[in-house]
Amino acid sequence: MDIAATQKAGLMRAAIVTGPGHISVETRPLPEPGPGQVRVKLEGCGVCASNLTPWAGPDWMTFPTEAGGLGHEGWGIVDAIGADVTGIQIGERVAALSYHAYATHDIAEASMVASLPKELDGKPFPGEPLGCAMNIFGRSNIERGHTVAIIGIGFLGALLTRLAAAAGARVIAISRRPYSLEVAREMGAAETIPMDDHWRIIERVKALTGGKFCDCVIEAVGKQWPLDLAGELTKERGRLIIAGYHQDGPRQINMQLWNWRGLDVINAHEREPAVYIKGIRDAIEAVRQGRIDPQPLYTHIYPLERLDDALNTTRDRPDGFLKALVQYS
């Protein structure tokens, strides 16, 4: 049964993670929006690296997941509206901040959807990570003439490279894969450095900056070594921006170095829903204006039935990979 027939029967398709590394795609009743909510017929959902820890099956994880669970980067068409919702129309195309988006339909708070303009018709728009990039960039206070190191050129690092370069900063991109460094150059990086040897990288950045190091360093990997490296590359009174997702255990920091250099350290992960949705709206406008073009960064696209492959590819990061999408129509 295709999506249209499934919906006509009052049903939807949803992925359920049944155990570490395993999914099933099941048919479930269509959810109905409550007061202040909308239902979105999803066109697709981005695959987030934050899914990888639960996908691996840590001790704290409970299986099976809720239908559509883990998916939070969806976009699609509003097809039902609950009571007390104003300013949103059935048929409106939106990016949604919802939390069961590995499914053909999901419920979102009306305040957590952002309208997509006609210029973006037919284009995927995983709003949450695009909004994250805009919010992190805003927290970084990057200005023309700054030297900025970005450690980790995945989807987020590539977008931040583009935003920083467009702001007039000199971007030094540091990443493990040659493909990622190629992407960074395309996004406007002035210098690229393979992430292979800790001290060699430090000496290279020191030479590129006349011994001063960087005005701003963005750590976008989420591992211990890049966090260590980020502190070493930040100049005295510089800004260290933590954009990596550090949720797999404690971290240690070199507080002696951070204190001696007087670093401003910003944890750029937002938790306020209003800030999240503002970032998504800022991203919509940035894409509409051509300030960023995420389209070439969507390198791998899968149907819902192959969500497991999408997650495994996101984990393994083969050559040529940057961002996976799961698309439903």
Disulfide bonds with the S-S distance in Angstrom:
none
